[in-house]
Amino acid sequence: MRFKSLVKDLRILGGESLLKGKFVVVGGERLSGKVRVNGAKNSALPIMAATLLAEGKSTILSIPNLKDVTVFMEVLESLGAAVKREGHKLEVDATNLNACEVPSDFARKFRASNLVMGPLLARLREVRSSYPGGCAIGSRPMDLHLKGLASLGSSVKERGGFVHTSTDGLRGSDIHMDFPSVGATENIMLAATLAEGETIIRNAAREPEIVDLQNFLNSMGAKVKGAGTGTVGIKGVKKLHGAEHEIIPDRIETATLMIASAITGGDVCIENAIPEHVEPVIAKLTEMGVDVLVDNDSIRVMADQVLGGVNIKTLPYPGFPTDVQPQMVALLSTAKGTSLVTETIFENRFKHTAELRRMGADITVEGRTAVIKGMPKLSGAFVEATDLRAGIALILAGLAAEDMTVVENAGHIDRGYENIAEKLKALGAKIIRIEN
Ligand code: EPZ
């Protein structure tokens, strides 16, 4: 049945309400062609927080047009910054910050808002924020953030779901992280740029987004070095000025598009990519039998044969990224043989497996490991996105499944992928996004 008439029939049958806020996918199309990756969400958010450190205007280029970025713009405005977005360009002038409290609505629902704590402590010597809520993938505490900020000489009071930190002046410190937390590393880096003296962060996160943040901070007049290694050094300065910076490409979107090609037996070239940032994904896809051709800023992914299963363990960078685990589980559900996927970063990041089982996948979860027995074909179903990466994994499964898949709670996916339906459609997919 033609895709358009199918969706029209669903509307006529009163399916409109069923399809609101959903992606509708009809599987079976081999993806082919070229697609361009946007700027990285997980680089844009900490860099937007960093603009609060400047007494002046910063211009950020290649900002992705995502829900999370829009929400973060509102957080910055609520603190007194002047914010303006034109396409993929964002201007933030934080000269006149006039609030040190993150509105609890943002703080509870949007974890990344905790990244403003470091800058506000550094600029205003005080910040109040409600604890970020847990989310579908885990409780996501903030103890490592608060421990780091306390080491820099701030007092931390927690009461009734709120945290209040203040200082009479931040001082550099030698900090060893219990775990290489991305957000905690970023928060400490941000605060330390204006602390007195030198800060060393040991066992720091090594993600490429940390390096991107270092580069932006240094362009503002900060003195940061070592990002990307496990040890980051920051020499405090008196003040920072605004700067211009271009966000690095999104390695998670890159990996997601690579898997979209692989799961459909396609031939797709991903442009504006940094192959080095997705090395573990390239290694695993190659191990499965996917052909991956790497150029300096593009990656071609071809998969014209049946793929074999592999074992995966998520680890902090440069290990296999947890943000690509759900997408790989979808791919492995259609590969030959049995695969084991172990999630070591988040305690509850297998909610997509229940939805994939509704599509015929054979997956059992035992503790932090999913055992996946590959099936020759999945079948379309009504499924629900429980979080951003689980949601995109269901779209990928829908691309390869027979018949139609409807992925509800599309809003989760809008948080991290700009125009994903248009990108996939341009590669030959039968997919539409039904507005809320
Ligand atoms: C960042 O989250 C990313 N988000 C996440 O991407 C990503 O999954 C994660 O890093 C790991 O790579 C952004 O960059 C905006 P963590 P973050 O602190 O900083 C525990 C996506 O889909 N932990 O490295 O919150 C925590 O509970 C999102 O784009 C503590 O115990 O991650 C988790 O189990 C999802 N105490 C683990 O560490 C703390 O104080 C990793 O968390 C902080 C974290």
Boltz pocket constraint, residues with backbone or C-beta under 6 A from the ligand:
constraints:
  - pocket:
      binder: B
      contacts: [[A, 41], [A, 42], [A, 43], [A, 45], [A, 111], [A, 112], [A, 138], [A, 139], [A, 140], [A, 141], [A, 142], [A, 143], [A, 144], [A, 145], [A, 146], [A, 179], [A, 180], [A, 181], [A, 182], [A, 183], [A, 184], [A, 322], [A, 323], [A, 345], [A, 346], [A, 347], [A, 388], [A, 389], [A, 416]]
      max_distance: 6.0
